[in-house]
């Protein structure tokens, strides 16, 4: 029975990055032997165990043989005869196929250290194409390690496109697609995730609503970058500078989906694109089973971002109606998210990245001060029932108007 540290723990250690999860590989063991040593089995599809003291994961060495469609269509062999090299061979990328024994000796049969040095994400073997989930995983790794200079090897990108063209991506469950998408949103460069998926033609299969933005022109006087898809990724970059919140980043990706629905005869103008974008946002979120809080912020951002851009030109009563629509009084934190999406939109334009966005502090001040208006004086004046809400609205409108006049 031989024990090895494998996967991300070895990779991140070699890159000088913090090691978060430590996964272990066991060669030459049976399930019975692991249980006899006090390990607790947790794996359903193949033998994975928790260490009795550290609770770290230990998996038996295994091979996989493709027997059906999708990432689950495999037959697994986890017998004691499976070697270290055979187990590492089934892994996705060479940088994830390095093992370290208890003495610190590295085992790298597929030259993962060389690819770490050259900052390449390269597949281990041609069996890479058997698992469509690897397209998303590689795109996520590309996003995660972009700050370290990693790119996808051309030959691996070719295999990813082969998977996309094969229709195998259709076999992925919504949950697995969203899981990788959300993980990518939490990286330092989530726009790279979208770029890689687009390059290998997977974006149009998995998220056609986003893919459709590329090639759609916008008015050059407002958008020097012209292309809506390019603008969307520039806005996402700005969102990452403004917030680590994956909901803000997701909503920024969604905010202009309606522009893909504009008839070509109306290009480059996109009147009402925020409202037109609600349907594709709902479709994408339903298909990928996106959590409601992500969806709701995306819908709100699409619907209201143009209004917030034009905040100082709006009537105070209209602003109050929009804030009521946004449920600002019960969910003030969502207004903070909303203005971050709007600011990312404005700054996500070529040459305008440093433009100020005074609408953000102004709207947040409106919400903060309006929410503090005390209802007790209204009650003291004898107002009842619906009159209370009406009087509260009047006071909020007056306060908002005062802020507009002083702006």
PyMOL commands that set and color helices and strands:
alter all, ss='L'
color gray80, all
select helices_A, chain A and resi 8-15+31-36+84-89+94-96+112-117+126-130+133-148+154-166+168-171+174-185+190-199+203-206+208-211+228-242+246-254+257-261+264-266+273-288+292-309+311-313+316-325+332-347+358-371+376-380+386-405
alter helices_A, ss='H'
color red, helices_A
select strands_A, chain A and resi 2-6+23-27+40-41+48-50+57-60+63-66+74-77+99-101+106-107+120-121+151-152
alter strands_A, ss='S'
color yellow, strands_A
deselect
rebuild
show_as cartoon
